[in-house]
């Protein structure tokens, strides 16, 4: 067990493990001093919140069936090669299967209590959804896109065929062939392009603004469907780009937006209500300082 975990209780080790992976993408032992201090602060607050939730009146009668705990354990186990790999990972952090079950049951109970707290919230009305839709039009717009293919010839003076002059001559020769026979573009990309997309005939897929190098984007978005652009230079090298098709910008209708919008706004409403409840709860369970004596 790493030194960071020594002296910690089982739930502290578990939550530090979670925070390290969720916040920093690493194990607790890989955190630097500043990250560790921040992570332990998050763990401390998380434990305080959970303790208050479990002591609340809303927790009365909330029971987590063992089958639900086992399902959560199976979900965690699916991230590992097998059960033994999971046990070894737990042991390296000072945890056992049984301790993990207890901690999972605790987490699931906290989630169930929070769900109970916000269960009485009324559903968001169609009027409120419509107002949100019309007041936030930018959230319901699909940007214009181009389906594109390209051919790349890189520039590298260390190779005779990729010197600036040779690369330019090669791509101009390719451009001449595909202008004469546009249907050969994918074939020429497969034969000559030095981009991984060559294996798929140079296909870049649906391209929206901000995806490509500015030079390539300016060229692509000036093309008509089926049109081939001039040779364009980018930091990668020299390109030929072809616009296969154009998808114009689209405004998602209110009817299309409603189901996902309702889910999103109701989830936001639940989170806000739960946060307010937690703030009141933490104030209620805050330690009271005794009078000072002097």
N, C-alpha and C positions, 0 to 999 in steps of 0.2 A: 504494500500500500504506500502511496506517495506521502511525503511529509505534510502536504496540505490537508490530507484527509485524517491524519492521526489526531486523536483527541476529539473528533467530531462525533455527534450522535448519528445513528443510521439515517434519519430524515435529513440532517444537514448534508451528509455525504451525497445522498440521492439528489437533493435540490441543487447542490453545487455542480454535480455531474450534468444535470439538465441545463442549468444556466450556462455553463462553459460551452456545451455543444450548441445551444440555441443562439447565444449571443456572439460567440467567438469561433465556433466550428472546430473546437479542439477539446482534449481531455483536461481536467483540472490541473494536472501536473505540468501542462504546457502553457499555462497562463503566466504572463509576466506579473511583477509585483502590483502594478497599477490595475491590471485587469482582475487580478485575484481580489484586491481590495474592493473593487466595484462589484464583482460577482458575489462576494460574501455579504455585501450590503443588500443586494437584491434578495439573496437567500433569507437574510434576517427579516426583511420586510414581508417576504412571501410567507414565512412561517408565522409571523405575527398576524397577518391577514387570515390565514387558514385557521389559526387557533380561535380568533374572534368569530369567524363564521361558524365553526363547530360548536361554539358555546352560545350561539344566538338562539332565540326562541324559535326561529324558523327551521332550526335543525331537528326539532322534536319530531320523531316518527320517521325520519328519513333513513332508510335501510338499503344498503347495496347488496344485491344477491351475489353469492359466490361465483355464479356463472358469468356475471358481468366482469368480475375481477379476472377470471380465467381468460375471457375474451381479450381483455386489455393486455394480459401477459402474453398471449399468443401473438398479438399484434407487435409487441416489442420483440418477441423471439424471432419473428419473420425477418428482422433486420440482420440476423446472425446466421451463420452457416448451419448450425444445429444447436440442440439444447446444451450440449457440453460447452460450445463456444460462448453461449450466453452466460452459463454459470461461471466460466473463467473470467469473463468481462466483469461480472458482478463482484467476484472475489477480489479482483484487482482493485476494486473501489470499496472493499470492506463490506459488501452486501451479500446476503443469501437470497435464495428463492422466496423463502417465507417472509423475510423482511420486505422484499419487493412487493409481495402480495399485500401486506399490511399498508404499505405506502400508497399503492395503487388504489386500494379501497378508500383510503383517506382522501386522495385526490378526487376520485369519482363521487364521493359523498359531498365534497365542497362544490363540485360542479352541479350536482343535483339540487343542493340548497340554493345556489344562485339561480338555477332555472326556476325553482319554486318562487323565489322572491319576485321575479319579473313575469311570472305566469299570468298575473292579473292585468297586465297592460292591455289596453284595447288595441285591436288591429288598426293599422294606419288606413285612413279612408281613401277612397278613390280620388276624392277632391284634393287631398293633401299630396297624393302621388302625382296628379296632373299638374298641380302648382309647381312641384319640384321639377317635373319634366320641362315645363315651359320656362322656368327661371334658370335652368342650367343646360341650355341647348348644346353647349360644347361637349357635354358628357355623352351625347347620343349621336355623335357624328362619326362616321367611318371615313377616314381620309382617302383621297384619291390614291390609286396604286397602279403600278405597271408590272406586268409579267415580263421578265427580261432574260436574255441569254447574253453571255459575253465570252470573249476570247482574250486571254492575257498572255503577253510575251514579256518576260522580265528582263531587266537590264542588269548585267553583271560583267564588268570588264575582264574578269578572270577567265571567261569562256568566250572563245572566238565568235560563236553564234549568238551571243547575248551582249556584245558591245553595243553602244547606242546606235551606231550606224547599221550593224547587222540586224539588230532587233527591229529597227524601223523598216528595213528592207523586207524582213520576213512578214511583218504584220501588214504591210502595204500589199504584198503579194496575196496574202490570205484575203484581205479586203476586196481585192480585184476579183478573186474567184467567187466570193459570196455575193458580191453585187451582181455578177453575171448570172449566178444561180443561187438565189436566196435559200432555196430548200436545202442547200448543202451546209448551212451554218452549223447545225448540231454535229454533223460529220467532221467538219473542219475543227470544231472545238475539241472533239474527242482526239483528233490526230495531233493538234498543235498547241492547244491551250496549256499553260503552265500553272493553272489553278485547279484545285481539287474538284471544282464543278465540271471539269472536262469529262469526268466519268459519267456525267448525266447530260452530256451534250451542251455544257456551258450554262445550264439552267440556274438562274438566281432565284426563281420563284417570284412571289408577289412582293414588290419593292415599294415601300412608302417613303415619304420625305424623311431625311435624317438617317437613312440606313446606309447609304454608300458614301464614298469619298465625294466631296462637293463637285469636283470636275465631272465625275461619272453621272452624278445625279442631275446636274444641269443639262448634260447631253441627253440622258434618258427621257427626262420629262419634257424635252422639246421635240421628241419624236412622235410621229403618228404610229398607229398600230401597223405592224409589219415593216416598219422602216428601219434601216441600218444607219447608225451614226458614223461620223468621221473617226479617225484614230484619235484617241484621247489619252493623255499622259496623266498618271497618278503616282503617288509615292511607291506603289507596287510595281509599276512598269507601264507598258503600253496596252491599251484596250481597244477592242471593237465591241460595241454594244448594240444589241438589237431589241427593239420593243415588240414583243409578241402580241400583247393585248393591253387594253386600257380599262381599268375599273374606275368610273367616276366617283366623286365623293357622294356619300349617301347618308341621309338623316334617318335613323331608326325611328319607326313610328311609335306612337304612344302604346298602341296595342302590343307591339313586339316587346317594348321595354318593360311593360307593367309587371310581369311575373318576377323577373330578376330584380327589378327596382324595389318591389315590395319586400322581397327577402332581404335585400341590402339595407333598406331603411329601417325595417323592423329589427334586424340584428344590431344596427347602430343604436336604436332606441333602447333595446334591452341592455346593451353595454353601458350606456349613459345612466340608465336607471340603477343598474347594479353598482356602478361606480359611486353614485350618490349614496346608496344604501351602505356601501362599505365605509365611506367616509364617516357617516353618522355612527356606524358600528364601532369603528376604531376610536372615535372620540369617547364613546360610551365605555369602552374597555381600556382607555388610556390609563396608565398608572397615575395615581394621585399622590402628589408630593406632600409630605407632612409639614406642619409649621416649623419654621426655623427657630432655633433657640440661640440666644446670644446674651 
